[in-house]
Amino acid sequence: MDLPAHHILALRRATKAFVAALCICTMAACSSEVEQSATAIKVEIVETTDGYQLMRGGEPYQIKGAGLEFGDIQSFAAHGGNSIRTWTTANEVETAQEVLDKAHAHGVTVALCLPMGSEHWGFDYDDPEAVAAQLEGFRDEILKYRDHPALLAWIIGNELNYDYTNPKVYDAVNEVSRMIHELDPNHPTTTTVAGLGADVLNDIVERAPDLDFVSFQVYGQLFILPEFLEETGYEGPFFVTEWGAIGWWEVAKTAWGAPIEATSTEKANTYLKGYREQLEPLEGQLIGSYVFLWGQKQERTPTWFGLFTEAGEKTEAVDVMHYIWNGAWPDNRSPQVQSMMLDGKRATDNVTLTTGQTYAAVVAVIDHENDELAYRWELKPESDATQVGGAFEESITNLAGLVEASAGTAQITAPLPGEYRLLVYAYDDHGHAAHANIPFLVVP
């Protein structure tokens, strides 16, 4: 899974002479590059009688993490979060320097990702000039950020195994890791993998031994992670750099192929269960995890992976992470969805409507503090996106004039034949929201 608007670094292709010159730097020049400023905070992994422990500044460091490349770090820290992971050093919103500075101002560390080219996005690891140019391009990034006090670790590429066929990518990862360790002895290195695969894990172990640890990105597969580790015999330390809602590719679908999305409350329950039953018991080998996504993104729907709505309201998943990180629930909690129905049917009932006919929809929502709730209903065409790997998807425009709503009930006039989705949001007056949706098919 990649961040919204998956970013690919513009690779600088050096001339052969320039690359050759870089490769024969003198011993004196190389040693000067590894001089460290007093601002760098050393991070290391130590092996103890209880397993592995991440250390920062000589003290045990427990990650309370989320994926957040650019966004409200202040709010994240206020909820108890202390570490974020990024997907690039070159996004179009904020520079990595700005992200690091903001994080440091709020006591937050950053696992900083070098956006390594992937085969999925067209990079050819059989092209030695391109590989060399990419490596040297990363040298500048490493030197630029290695001494920042917010830096926690280097992530070398995101999901480089996605659709890969050329294992040489991990030879290149190893070279980047070696360069990082030469230039920056204060921060460990990792690479992230999409899902759980014994083949890619073997490729990494064999071809990239310089890495300090591996990072897994799992959604529904989080619930088989312990079995995977046991079956593969992997005993090294690791991060889980993405986890959260069950992926749209992993859930049940309607008869016409539309993925059935969990309500915000069902997702919150999955977050809590995933952390308590899967991640916590792995501590000692698991040295850190980052929930996805501290923000919002469109991926098949506008609500699938974000812990926030498009307008920035917090969902119940934020409450869960607050509870996990602090041991107590927030003072005011998000509304909870009990059920949603359209034409007397649930999303799993393959709701089919007839063009021009009117149908009733109803959602049942409760609030812990009995806050007054406001509702918003939306009708959208079903997503026709074919992107995979978390690539950017355009938002889907609402259809106007087909929904007449009154609080938690609505009358829906079925549009022209096709596939659609009815969404509903319930808002309290404290910046929280609950949401649910039902995909439906319209026939003549």
Order of alpha helices (4+ residues) and beta strands (2+ residues): alpha-alpha-beta-beta-beta-beta-alpha-beta-alpha-beta-alpha-beta-alpha-beta-beta-alpha-beta-alpha-beta-alpha-beta-alpha-beta-beta-beta-beta-beta-beta-beta-beta
